[in-house]
Amino acid sequence: MAELKVTQTRSGIGGTANQRATLHTLGLRRIGDSAVREDRPEVRGMLRTVSHLVAVEEVEQA
């Protein structure tokens, strides 16, 4: 299964509590942090919630 690299590009300050919690659940704490997550429907839903705060790219599996 493919993996997604998620990088936080904007601050969660000023967002809703749900958006801040979603960033935390994705493993993102501050601007510039990156996390690799499995490409699953649950993760896609979280990314949709914070799409304006993150950059997403597909990672090739070795």
C-alpha positions as MATLAB code, in Angstrom:
seq = 'MAELKVTQTRSGIGGTANQRATLHTLGLRRIGDSAVREDRPEVRGMLRTVSHLVAVEEVEQA';
ca = [
       0.000    0.000    0.000;
       1.203    3.512   -0.790;
       2.392    5.949    1.826;
       1.860    9.686    2.108;
       4.355   12.220    3.435;
       2.482   14.996    5.227;
       4.269   18.268    6.008;
       2.737   21.051    8.087;
       3.036   24.328    6.179;
       0.794   26.625    8.233;
       0.011   27.085   11.910;
      -3.008   25.524   13.589;
      -3.473   28.658   15.704;
      -6.791   30.238   14.881;
      -8.211   26.985   13.566;
     -10.930   24.978   15.212;
     -10.179   22.585   18.053;
     -10.921   19.723   15.655;
      -8.265   20.955   13.185;
      -5.641   21.307   15.931;
      -6.467   17.823   17.230;
      -6.212   16.400   13.710;
      -2.738   17.900   13.253;
      -1.704   16.364   16.566;
      -3.149   12.966   15.574;
      -1.215   13.072   12.298;
       1.959   13.592   14.343;
       2.505   17.222   13.370;
       3.504   19.596   16.151;
       4.980   22.664   14.421;
       5.467   24.208   10.995;
       7.978   22.181    8.996;
       7.278   18.883   10.773;
       6.742   15.891    8.498;
       5.177   12.507    9.065;
       4.750    9.472    6.831;
       1.338    7.828    7.042;
      -0.208    4.858    5.287;
      -2.627    5.839    2.509;
      -5.917    4.803    4.101;
      -9.429    6.278    3.976;
      -9.150    7.387    7.624;
      -5.954    9.314    6.917;
      -7.437   10.821    3.741;
     -10.343   12.136    5.827;
      -7.950   13.722    8.326;
      -6.003   15.311    5.477;
      -9.215   16.737    4.034;
      -9.913   18.380    7.399;
      -6.556   20.187    7.458;
      -5.849   20.439    3.719;
      -5.213   24.190    3.992;
      -2.514   23.635    6.660;
      -0.485   20.789    5.147;
       1.301   19.677    1.987;
       0.951   16.051    0.921;
       3.143   13.984   -1.395;
       3.185   10.305   -2.244;
       6.226    8.324   -1.101;
       7.661    5.435   -3.079;
       8.070    2.248   -1.079;
      11.529    0.717   -1.118;
];
